[in-house]
Amino acid sequence: MSLIVKNINKTFTNFPALRDVTFEAKSGEFIALLGPSGSGKTTLLRLLAGLDTPNTGEISFEGENYLKLNPRDRRVGMVFQSYALFRHMTVAQNIAFGLNVRPVKERSSKSEIKATVERLLKLIQLEDLGKRYPSQLSGGQRQRVALARALAINPRLLLLDEPFGALDALVRKDLRRWLKRIHHETGVTTIFVTHDQEEALDLADRVVVLKSGKVEQIGTPLDIHSNPKSAFVFDFLGSANKAQGSVKSGVAQFDGFSAPVIGAANDGDYVLRFRPYEAQLSRGGPGLPVTVTAVLPAGSTLRLELTGTDGALFETQHTHGSEAQGFQVGDTLRLKPERVYAYA
Amino acid sequence: MTARAAKAPKTAAGFALLAFTLLWMGFIILLPLVNVLVTAFSQGIKPYLAALDTPDAHAAIWLTLLVSAIAVPLNAVFGICAAWCITRFEFKGKSLLLSILDLPFSISPVISGLVWILLFGAQGWFGFLLRDHDIKIVFALPSLVLATVLVTLPFIARELIPLMEDQGTDEEVAARTLGARGWDIFFRVTLPNIKWALLYGVLLCTARAMGEFGAVSVVSGHIRGLTDTLPLYIEITYNQYDTIGAFAAASILAGLAIVTLVLKTILEWRFAGELAAARRH
């Protein structure tokens, strides 16, 4: 293991920001820290960077005690949501900064620094913009420069704090693909903080889900997606439909029908959850009685909003052109989940 | 861009308002200034130059420049420190500190002078110590500097605080993760970001420091050729009915003020661009 984070606790004046956080990262791995705001993910990143110290716990990197090293000796490259580029320096000067502030003995020659800057400008595909100032760049370009600046110090660990948070959706997607490529080329162990589950699942080798300062689940994107370990993770990863029901020997019992259950081991009554794309709608037969309240045809899928007899709200997703196309607002239908998740 | 509502006046009321403003400014600001120059040169250029070419006048000009040259850098260093503390740290009593920082704006300059007499005068709290060690503070250069520093304390800090607040700490944190040490961060990141505001503050502070009368008058002791700054020298020569001398000296002070004003205008023009760029960032 390259990065080991063990039993980390961090408390800000009476507010526990991190509670007993433990996770590991293999060399070259891409880890996403996923959680809502206030879950402690940025605090964790700052501890890794050495900008803050934990109350208790251990952080080591390749066998070295990281907590004993000050930020500049950790060789971490950090990228911020706000870009944090030096506004009075050109793009090239920004990238060279980390190399220029090294103690004279360790500093590379001017020509070496220049070569590194040029190599990085090429990597971020901004070869011709080295003489521009940050204010003359677009948001996406700035974030690329920020990444190049972080990579210039040849970091052992790359920390990205919501790097795409301030950009619009199209640019985000573009940069996501690009970041994946960069990570592939450089092979730097990377910790990526985000509150966007799609981003986390798309980019990371493994995802660490945080909730109120605690690790809720660790796993591969597929793991997390198909087997959320708690109601929180399930709800955080996407829209969730909820229905009251009971579980008997691994099968969910509804009024007149049943469905396979993932999650709960014990029998009993549960709030059962299911995804909008894991449910069927029909005009009759078994299922929860629902009324169509809205048909949303614009988007990659056809979405329907439904209301149950007790006023509960449901959402379903269907492929365009499927049978669901014929449903209209006001129709009374039956909603039958294909599989449900039960959490204590 | 803020909406531009301004336009040339069209109504009689608009013209009247404009005329009043211009006339009033002419009467209150321009006329006295012109008067200073006219009186200073009323007997020709030779008496003007002669009036300035006395040892006392030389000493007064020199002392004014010296006091400013000491007081302004002190306030610049303090201003940067104070702005750093206020914008970079969270601590109890921060708003109190900000209020105290503004005190010199509201307090009478006479009091700003008097406090030093009460502290370092012969009967003052520390008077005995100074007497024993033969150190002169009151009626000497140190008290002139102290009084000036006190009066002009907030000028630079007040320029820096809003700018540094606005710029935040992100760039400094980034510099730290890139391996920069404390001084590197300050000289390579912080200082370049605040340089125009700092220069602007220094100019305002200098203008105020050179023209300070009240506080300096209390602590100076009015020893001619020794502790008389330019504003004090003007008063004394005027009281001695040396009109040409007084107005000649006043023209120097006014000249210094105008130079500062011109520099300030240039800076404002320059600084506006920088600030806009910083905001665009």
Interface residues (C-beta under 8 A of the other chain):
Chain A: A49 G50 L51 P71 R72 R75 V76 G77 M78 F80 S82 A84 L85 F86 R87 H88 M89 F97 G98 V101 R102 Y133 P134 S135 A146 R149 A150 A152 I153 L159
Chain B: G168 D170 E171 V173 A174 A175 R176 T177 L178 G179 A180 R181 D184 R188 V189 P192 N193 A277 A278 R280 H281
